[in-house]
Amino acid sequence: MGKMKFLLVLIGVLLLGISSYGQGAEYPSYNSRDLQLKNQIQIYPNPSVDFVKVTIEESNLVDPRIVVHSIIGSRVEVATEKTDSDNFTVNVKDLPAGYYLLAVKDESTGFSKTYKFLKR
């Protein structure tokens, strides 16, 4: 009988703890649009000769930036033009042939994703 009483008390304590868990806690709220945004990013043409186009769709990015690095990680200065809110053109015409890394970053949301492309 002692074990049964102990189990009942334990179950009661657990249920009380579960029912009061999280009271007063604030949880972030999301609307359905936020959950659908996936930051779909395309870079093309790949391989490229003169330019790389970057298209960002279904995005919650506030101020996306494009950064290009050599394959060994050195930052490469290239002209980047924002053609509209979702499209960028990166001038790679003067870069030597080889592989490069193109990073899309947004400090406001903490987003960062890197893509490899070939410059011919």
C-alpha positions in Angstrom: 0.0 0.0 0.0 2.9 2.4 0.6 4.2 2.1 -3.0 0.7 2.9 -4.3 0.4 6.0 -2.2 3.9 7.1 -3.3 3.0 6.6 -7.0 -0.2 8.6 -6.5 1.6 11.5 -4.8 4.3 11.4 -7.5 1.7 11.5 -10.3 0.0 14.4 -8.6 3.2 16.4 -8.3 4.1 15.7 -11.9 0.6 16.8 -13.1 0.8 19.9 -10.9 4.2 20.7 -12.4 3.1 20.2 -15.9 0.0 22.3 -15.5 1.9 25.2 -14.1 4.9 24.9 -16.4 5.4 27.9 -18.6 2.9 30.1 -16.8 4.1 33.7 -17.3 6.5 32.7 -20.0 6.3 34.6 -23.2 6.5 32.7 -26.5 7.3 34.3 -29.9 4.3 34.6 -32.1 4.4 33.8 -35.8 1.9 34.4 -38.4 1.4 32.0 -41.3 3.3 34.2 -43.7 6.4 34.1 -41.5 6.3 30.3 -41.4 6.1 30.1 -45.2 9.1 32.3 -45.9 12.1 30.2 -46.8 14.6 32.6 -48.3 14.8 30.8 -51.7 18.0 32.0 -53.3 19.1 31.3 -56.8 22.5 32.2 -58.4 22.9 32.0 -62.2 24.5 31.5 -64.6 26.9 29.1 -63.1 29.5 28.9 -64.6 29.6 32.6 -65.4 31.7 34.8 -67.6 30.7 38.5 -67.0 28.1 38.5 -64.2 26.3 36.4 -61.6 22.6 37.2 -61.0 21.2 36.6 -57.5 17.5 36.2 -57.0 15.9 36.1 -53.5 12.3 34.9 -53.3 9.9 34.2 -50.4 12.2 36.2 -48.2 12.1 37.9 -44.8 15.5 39.5 -45.3 15.5 43.2 -44.4 18.8 44.4 -46.0 20.6 41.5 -47.9 24.2 42.0 -48.8 26.3 40.1 -51.3 29.9 39.3 -50.5 32.3 37.4 -52.7 35.3 35.4 -51.5 38.0 33.4 -53.3 37.9 29.7 -52.8 40.7 30.1 -50.1 38.6 32.6 -48.2 40.0 36.0 -49.2 37.4 38.7 -49.8 37.2 39.8 -53.4 36.0 43.3 -54.3 33.3 43.2 -57.0 30.7 45.7 -58.1 27.2 44.6 -56.9 24.1 46.3 -58.2 20.7 45.8 -56.6 18.3 45.8 -59.7 15.2 45.6 -57.6 14.1 44.4 -54.1 14.7 40.7 -55.0 17.5 40.8 -57.6 21.2 41.6 -57.6 23.8 41.6 -60.4 27.4 40.9 -59.4 30.1 41.9 -61.9 32.7 39.1 -62.1 34.1 40.0 -65.5 37.5 41.1 -64.2 38.0 38.1 -61.9 40.5 35.5 -62.9 38.9 32.1 -63.9 38.3 29.8 -60.9 35.9 28.9 -58.2 34.5 31.6 -55.9 32.1 31.7 -52.9 29.2 34.1 -53.0 27.6 34.8 -49.6 24.1 36.3 -49.1 24.0 38.0 -45.6 21.5 39.9 -43.7 22.6 41.4 -40.3 19.0 42.3 -39.3 17.8 38.6 -39.4 21.2 36.9 -38.8 20.8 35.1 -42.1 23.9 33.9 -43.9 24.2 31.4 -46.8 27.1 30.7 -49.1 27.1 29.4 -52.7 30.0 28.2 -54.9 30.2 29.4 -58.5 32.7 29.0 -61.3 34.0 32.0 -63.2 35.2 31.1 -66.7 
